[in-house]
Amino acid sequence: MSEQDKPNLLQKVLSALNRLVMFVVAAVLLVAIILAWPLITNNGPVKYADIDDHFKYASIGGESTSGIPYWIWKVLPVMFSDKLPGEGYPSLGFIQEPGQDLPIGFAKGTYLGLDVVTQNCATCHTGSVRTTRDSKPQIISAMPSNTVDLEGYIKFVSEVPLDPRFNAREMMPEIDAIGANLNPLEKLIYRYIAIPRTRDSLITQASKFAFLERESAYGPGRVDTFTPYKALRFNFPIDQLDDSELNGIGDFPSIWRQGPRQGMQLHWDGNNTSVDERNNSAALALVTPTNIDFDSIYRVRDWLWDLPAPAYPYEINADLAAAGKTVFQNNCASCHAFNGPYVGKVVPIEEIGTDPARLNSYTYELASNQYTLFTGVSYRGQDQRFQHFRKTNGYANHPLDGTWLRAPYLHNGSVPTLRDLLERPENRPQVFYRGDDVFDPENLGFVSDVAEEDTHQYFKFDTTLPGNSNSGHLYGTDLSPTEKDALVEYMKQL
């Protein structure tokens, strides 16, 4: 080869190497784009055409702040089964419908390309009813979540990040074992980002719920509404809260037929008269003002506006119910019928005499802070800032439609059946069991004297504990036994 040919050969070699490098780079970029494409394009919640499915499974926001990566959420009850009372999330009372990936009240969406799990309104507002121990549960949306142990779930996701097994080295094989089939890029994200960040996030969240150790156990169907609110939304120094603000535990309410309730004093203590503000406030237990999905929230609102309470499905003694109607009109209708002069109004605590903890937990300071939320946020051209929250001095009278599904009774769920509520407090059950969904048509409530079913333990409710008092609401306690039976029979059909 001549000296003149050497530069040309070198140039050709360099050119070929350059093309090879460019090809390799392009191939790597192509593979990266193929792997990352789902992470780029699949952002947002799962959509549901059916409104009932939307209510039970659609996101209301929260993916960016409270979402748990899907495969981490799925593997937690497998890896940390020792921290649950039974098998999986249903052991905490969540309802798992056949064919559904998630229990009712949990929603699947995406954030930064990863599938995440959040919670929605159905967490607290969908329940089940069985006629007998052997019958299939009937699932009813918009009734109180009578079996859901929300505190149990909070404690579970608070305990698992403190376990030394919560690390990528041990969790990734378990995630693969339950069928994740992650691509290489997703595996890297889970290993080096999702698992460590979820662990840190859950530990931070657990610190906000440290007050649970100072409160009475909630049990199924109940929650302290505003103490978590103070910690999560306003960073109140929860460890410094006075004991009088703790144990503000209330039953999950039913949420059907909201239209006629507009303008009534809502929440147990009647602290707001706007259905929309009440809904948005409730959503803030699960989302933040910056990532709430108003489209989802308002779609549910529109559905609930005229949704009737489910009709009583069991036999009714027509003659006894007719006699009970007169008793109801003379003793109850003024406070609990939709057209009653006192319905939707607050009765002072000195008169109603029920447990004051829920009332005391909602303070003037909290009400003032709520007005800072949603500043500058509008939806459909309407300012979403709170304007109607007020501190009250008692508990509100509510309409009693669908009362057969709203047991246990009183704001804190301290009286198991309607028939028990018509007895004086000293004659009401002092200890009973919550979480059973077998219906008691005679006394109007759920079975409350059964401690366990198979291996499942029901929650022992002690009315002597703080926040659990069954005192007060003496209305109807002086009726004769015959009048009480008739009243219960009539109220089955409300």
C-alpha atoms as one frame of an Amber mdcrd trajectory, in Angstrom:
protein
   0.000   0.000   0.000   1.384   3.343  -0.987   1.806   6.173   1.431  -0.916
   8.069  -0.451  -3.452   5.307   0.156  -2.943   5.111   3.956  -4.854   8.321
   4.822  -7.767   7.229   2.649  -7.878   3.844   4.365  -7.757   5.468   7.819
 -10.537   7.818   6.821 -12.663   4.892   5.650 -12.031   2.987   8.909 -12.937
   6.013  11.009 -16.030   6.598   8.920 -17.090   2.980   9.375 -16.483   3.171
  13.125 -18.495   6.377  13.298 -21.404   4.726  11.495 -21.150   1.746  13.840
 -21.185   3.973  16.918 -24.140   5.910  15.538 -25.957   2.640  14.839 -25.298
   1.357  18.373 -26.399   4.656  19.906 -29.537   4.672  17.759 -30.271   1.066
  18.727 -29.819   1.836  22.409 -32.058   4.900  22.100 -34.673   2.856  20.267
 -34.677   0.189  22.972 -34.846   2.895  25.664 -37.790   4.562  23.915 -39.596
   1.225  23.540 -39.094   0.493  27.224 -39.950   4.007  28.338 -42.888   4.569
  26.004 -45.468   3.224  28.488 -43.906   5.445  31.146 -44.290   8.469  28.876
 -47.782   7.854  27.516 -49.718   5.983  30.234 -50.394   8.754  32.722 -53.748
   9.305  34.386 -56.496   7.318  36.123 -58.418   4.326  34.807 -61.778   5.433
  33.376 -65.134   3.744  34.028 -68.288   4.263  31.981 -70.596   2.800  34.627
 -71.133   5.299  37.444 -71.268   2.649  40.156 -67.948   1.209  38.970 -66.577
   4.750  38.795 -67.633   5.351  42.394 -66.075   2.113  43.607 -62.860   2.037
  41.581 -62.028   5.390  39.951 -59.397   7.784  41.218 -60.322  11.106  42.808
 -56.707  12.305  42.478 -53.763  11.808  44.782 -51.518   9.807  42.462 -48.641
  12.267  42.845 -48.797  12.544  46.643 -50.474   9.512  48.168 -50.251   6.834
  45.481 -48.408   3.628  46.322 -46.721   1.970  43.314 -49.017  -0.822  42.206
 -46.656  -3.767  42.576 -45.457  -2.595  45.978 -49.075  -2.300  47.138 -49.823
  -5.765  45.764 -46.830  -7.432  47.386 -47.225  -5.898  50.856 -49.903  -8.328
  52.144 -47.875 -11.233  50.714 -44.525 -10.285  52.241 -45.918  -8.899  55.487
 -48.842 -11.225  56.074 -47.728 -11.512  59.692 -48.911  -7.937  60.220 -52.480
  -8.631  59.023 -55.304 -10.379  60.900 -55.907 -12.732  57.970 -55.322 -13.163
  54.259 -54.800  -9.992  52.256 -56.560  -6.660  52.402 -60.020  -8.297  52.714
 -58.966  -9.385  56.218 -59.261  -5.685  57.102 -62.865  -5.682  55.926 -62.304
  -4.371  52.409 -64.707  -5.891  49.885 -63.134  -7.852  47.035 -65.587  -8.314
  44.168 -65.072 -11.318  41.864 -63.152 -10.379  38.732 -61.854  -7.105  40.139
 -58.145  -6.505  40.594 -58.499  -4.173  43.582 -60.894  -4.154  46.535 -63.673
  -1.582  46.535 -62.386   1.832  47.574 -59.028   1.474  45.838 -58.248   3.057
  42.467 -55.554   2.411  39.878 -53.878   5.273  38.042 -50.432   6.201  36.826
 -47.848   8.711  37.924 -44.582   9.306  36.074 -45.419   6.238  34.059 -45.798
   3.827  36.972 -49.112   2.273  37.942 -50.071   3.464  41.427 -52.873   2.680
  43.868 -54.873   5.374  45.636 -58.117   5.409  47.604 -61.470   6.988  46.863
 -64.854   7.769  48.449 -66.013   4.151  48.392 -63.393   3.307  51.022 -65.804
   4.670  53.632 -69.109   4.525  51.763 -69.743   1.036  50.410 -70.903  -1.797
  52.615 -72.243  -5.324  52.531 -75.278  -7.120  53.920 -75.909 -10.823  54.441
 -79.264 -12.341  55.295 -77.655 -15.369  56.957 -74.161 -16.630  57.680 -74.265
 -18.761  54.535 -75.751 -16.187  52.163 -73.778 -14.229  49.595 -73.079 -10.624
  50.653 -75.074  -7.944  48.889 -72.782  -5.006  48.110 -74.439  -1.599  48.455
 -72.780   1.609  47.309 -73.302   4.816  49.314 -74.065   2.991  52.569 -71.526
   3.151  55.413 -68.569   0.799  54.993 -69.674  -1.341  57.904 -66.864  -3.895
  57.669 -63.873  -1.707  56.751 -61.198  -1.324  59.427 -59.570   1.857  58.138
 -57.409   2.247  61.222 -56.165  -1.289  60.693 -55.123  -0.391  57.153 -53.396
   2.804  58.291 -51.475   0.883  60.932 -50.525  -1.818  58.442 -49.001   0.589
  55.906 -47.361   2.431  58.809 -45.684  -0.680  60.199 -44.389  -2.312  57.018
 -41.795   0.350  56.079 -40.147  -0.104  59.471 -39.655  -3.812  58.797 -36.080
  -4.667  57.680 -37.580  -6.752  54.845 -38.817  -3.575  53.175 -35.889  -3.279
  50.770 -35.356  -3.793  47.055 -33.142  -6.842  47.485 -35.918  -8.806  49.193
 -38.975  -7.208  47.597 -38.014  -7.478  43.916 -38.016 -11.322  43.835 -41.378
 -11.309  45.637 -42.773  -8.806  43.126 -41.599 -11.039  40.278 -43.168 -14.043
  41.986 -46.657 -12.484  42.017 -46.507 -11.881  38.273 -45.213  -8.349  37.818
 -43.325  -9.063  34.554 -41.576  -5.688  34.686 -39.354  -4.659  31.810 -35.674
  -3.835  32.537 -36.294  -0.098  32.856 -39.240  -0.618  35.208 -37.141  -2.962
  37.304 -34.481  -0.291  37.647 -37.092   2.297  38.633 -38.655  -0.009  41.216
 -35.300  -1.067  42.639 -33.620   2.319  42.926 -36.497   4.810  43.095 -39.967
   3.388  43.808 -39.157   1.097  46.733 -36.840   3.493  48.622 -39.133   6.473
  48.066 -42.254   4.550  49.054 -40.543   3.400  52.218 -39.587   6.978  53.121
 -43.033   8.291  52.231 -44.823   5.702  54.359 -42.516   6.381  57.307 -43.279
  10.110  57.045 -46.985   9.375  56.823 -46.775   7.059  59.831 -45.327   9.900
  61.920 -48.464  11.927  61.144 -50.610   9.123  62.546 -48.673   8.672  65.779
 -51.698  10.085  67.633 -53.484   6.754  67.087 -51.595   5.387  70.084 -53.356
   7.985  72.257 -56.860   7.200  71.011 -59.384   4.435  71.505 -59.310   1.845
  68.744 -61.806   2.699  66.017 -62.866  -0.717  64.815 -64.734  -1.311  61.546
 -66.924   1.447  60.151 -65.445   4.353  62.106 -62.748   7.004  61.793 -61.440
  10.098  63.535 -62.172  12.610  60.788 -60.321  15.735  61.800 -57.213  14.748
  63.767 -55.546  13.305  60.633 -56.730  16.417  58.804 -54.839  18.603  61.273
 -51.671  16.561  60.831 -51.729  15.947  57.081 -53.012  19.267  55.787 -51.843
  21.829  58.350 -48.926  20.204  60.170 -50.465  20.824  63.564 -48.160  19.609
  66.375 -50.290  16.529  66.955 -48.160  15.331  69.850 -49.109  18.536  71.676
 -52.869  18.253  71.126 -54.875  18.424  74.306 -56.592  15.162  75.214 -59.953
  16.903  74.802 -59.335  17.096  71.019 -58.619  13.385  70.681 -61.037  10.492
  70.160 -63.251  12.499  67.833 -64.362   9.206  66.313 -67.449   9.047  64.112
 -69.276   6.401  62.150 -68.983   6.424  58.375 -72.252   8.021  57.195 -74.488
   7.033  54.308 -74.252   9.450  51.363 -77.306   8.791  49.187 -79.882  11.458
  48.221 -77.657  14.472  48.719 -79.798  17.019  46.847 -82.401  17.475  49.594
 -79.574  17.857  52.106 -78.154  20.969  50.443 -78.431  23.807  52.963 -78.769
  21.495  55.968 -76.028  21.521  58.590 -73.851  18.646  57.439 -71.219  16.450
  59.093 -72.106  14.969  62.464 -71.629  18.332  64.171 -73.302  20.369  61.424
 -70.180  22.389  60.647 -70.993  23.077  56.972 -74.127  23.688  54.883 -72.628
  23.098  51.419 -72.691  19.594  49.942 -69.828  20.472  47.577 -67.619  21.848
  50.357 -68.393  18.835  52.514 -67.419  16.531  49.613 -64.192  18.377  48.846
 -63.307  18.463  52.518 -63.832  14.715  52.813 -61.698  14.142  49.717 -58.791
  15.906  51.399 -58.379  12.886  53.630 -57.011  11.165  50.506 -55.778  13.925
  48.168 -54.357  17.434  48.349 -55.906  20.683  47.096 -53.412  20.657  44.232
 -54.180  17.197  42.859 -57.867  16.635  43.627 -59.730  15.389  40.541 -62.793
  17.654  40.468 -64.200  15.935  37.380 -64.298  12.650  39.284 -65.622  14.207
  42.495 -68.404  16.111  40.741 -69.412  13.117  38.663 -70.012  11.219  41.893
 -71.804  14.251  43.369 -74.211  14.414  40.441 -74.991  10.700  40.789 -75.592
  10.910  44.535 -77.768  14.005  44.223 -80.957  12.008  43.616 -79.787   8.473
  44.422 -82.454   6.952  46.704 -81.690   4.876  49.739 -82.107   1.136  49.061
 -85.539  -0.180  49.926 -85.852  -2.500  52.900 -85.736  -6.022  51.400 -87.301
  -8.052  54.183 -90.883  -8.631  55.251 -92.640  -5.818  57.121 -95.643  -6.189
  59.422 -97.959  -3.692  57.744-100.311  -3.261  60.726 -97.463  -2.758  63.178
 -95.732  -0.341  60.794 -98.939   1.672  60.422 -99.092   2.080  64.206 -95.408
   2.996  64.209 -95.967   5.748  61.653 -98.076   7.637  64.174 -95.414   7.157
  66.835 -92.759   8.462  64.435 -94.781  11.519  63.459 -95.442  12.391  67.096
 -91.927  11.771  68.419 -89.322  11.799  65.636 -90.487  13.550  62.469 -89.810
  17.117  63.579 -86.062  16.334  63.731 -85.630  13.444  61.307 -88.139  13.774
  58.437 -87.086  15.781  55.369 -89.816  18.347  55.978 -89.335  18.510  59.748
 -88.802  22.003  61.211 -85.643  20.938  63.072 -84.108  18.581  60.514 -80.630
  19.622  59.464 -80.224  21.827  62.509 -77.835  21.471  65.434 -79.032  20.403
  68.868 -76.797  21.787  71.665 -74.598  19.196  73.325 -76.204  19.958  76.691
 -79.544  18.820  75.290 -78.563  15.892  73.093 -76.171  14.533  75.742 -74.186
  12.238  73.445 -70.415  11.721  73.533 -68.770  15.164  73.088 -65.383  14.032
  71.709 -66.308  14.356  68.022 -67.676  17.859  68.638 -64.599  18.901  70.618
 -62.200  17.645  67.967 -63.442  20.242  65.474 -62.012  23.508  66.783 -62.185
  27.191  65.867 -58.500  26.995  64.919 -59.148  24.182  62.458 -62.111  26.006
  60.929 -59.951  29.093  60.413 -57.211  27.090  58.737 -59.656  25.420  56.356
 -60.348  28.764  54.722 -56.764  28.814  53.431 -57.344  25.707  51.312 -58.113
  25.827  47.583 -56.949  29.457  47.362 -56.947  30.427  43.694 -58.513  27.108
  42.651 -61.619  27.146  40.479 -63.669  24.496  38.739 -66.293  25.156  36.097
 -65.658  28.823  36.754 -66.503  28.525  40.441 -64.126  29.397  43.265 -63.474
  26.262  45.306 -62.327  27.970  48.495 -64.228  26.946  51.599 -66.746  29.532
  52.792 -69.231  27.675  54.965 -67.300  25.916  57.723 -68.317  26.949  61.231
 -67.630  25.667  64.729 -70.913  24.519  66.322 -72.075  23.652  69.818 -73.702
  20.262  69.296 -74.757  17.581  66.833 -77.022  17.930  63.806 -80.351  16.197
  63.247 -80.231  14.192  60.022 -82.947  12.664  57.831 -83.273   8.952  58.457
 -83.745   7.611  54.925 -82.231   4.161  54.618 -81.845   3.983  58.371 -81.883
   0.167  58.214 -78.393   0.242  56.668 -76.924   2.841  58.996 -76.328   0.763
  62.126 -74.686   0.992  64.604 -76.357   4.215  65.717 -75.478   7.608  67.208
 -72.678   9.626  65.641 -69.982   7.371  67.117 -71.708   4.065  66.382 -72.015
   3.212  70.048 -75.490   1.614  69.961 -75.744  -1.578  67.890 -79.431  -1.583
  66.888 -82.300   0.849  66.584 -84.260  -1.108  69.185 -81.346  -0.654  71.613
 -81.350   3.094  70.959 -84.901   3.301  72.301 -83.684   2.111  75.713 -82.088
   4.346  78.300 -78.261   4.391  78.130 -77.823   2.190  81.182 -79.919  -0.481
  79.465 -78.139  -0.296  76.128 -75.370  -2.847  75.455 -72.172  -1.749  77.180
 -70.010  -4.119  75.141 -70.814  -5.524  71.696 -69.109  -6.549  68.449 -68.737
  -4.514  65.266 -67.867  -5.570  61.729 -70.440  -8.321  61.166 -72.607  -7.791
  58.071 -75.298 -10.357  58.938 -78.516  -8.381  59.284 -80.790  -8.435  62.333
 -84.266  -7.570  60.985 -85.979  -7.848  64.345 -83.956  -5.165  66.115 -82.858
  -3.275  62.979 -79.093  -3.424  62.853 -76.312  -5.917  62.297 -75.635  -8.929
  64.480 -73.559  -7.644  67.383 -73.292 -10.532  69.843 -71.007 -12.785  67.773
 -67.305 -12.529  68.573 -65.895 -14.484  65.633 -66.793 -16.246  62.400 -64.523
 -19.030  61.208 -61.079 -17.515  61.862 -62.214 -13.890  61.622 -62.420 -11.968
  64.890 -65.002  -9.201  65.115 -64.134  -5.980  66.911 -65.057  -5.750  70.585
 -66.578  -2.312  71.186 -66.360  -0.999  74.737 -68.634   1.958  75.468 -66.623
   2.957  78.539 -63.594   4.018  76.473 -63.000   7.657  75.463 -65.062   8.640
  72.426 -67.254   5.526  72.726 -69.967   6.634  75.160 -73.493   5.484  74.346
 -75.084   8.171  76.507 -77.644  10.738  75.434 -80.395  10.847  72.793 -83.112
   9.955  75.275 -85.887  10.617  72.767 -88.260   7.669  72.588 -86.861   5.922
  75.628 -90.083   6.544  77.576 -92.308   4.893  74.979 -94.007   1.629  75.882
 -92.468  -1.612  74.580 -95.348  -1.957  72.120 -94.798   1.573  70.808 -91.064
   0.947  70.469 -91.641  -2.223  68.456 -94.090  -0.403  66.218 -91.690   2.488
  65.697 -88.877   0.155  64.677 -91.199  -1.637  62.241 -92.189   1.652  60.605
 -88.611   2.926  60.383 -87.571  -0.147  58.408 -89.267   1.364  55.376 -87.774
   4.882  55.591
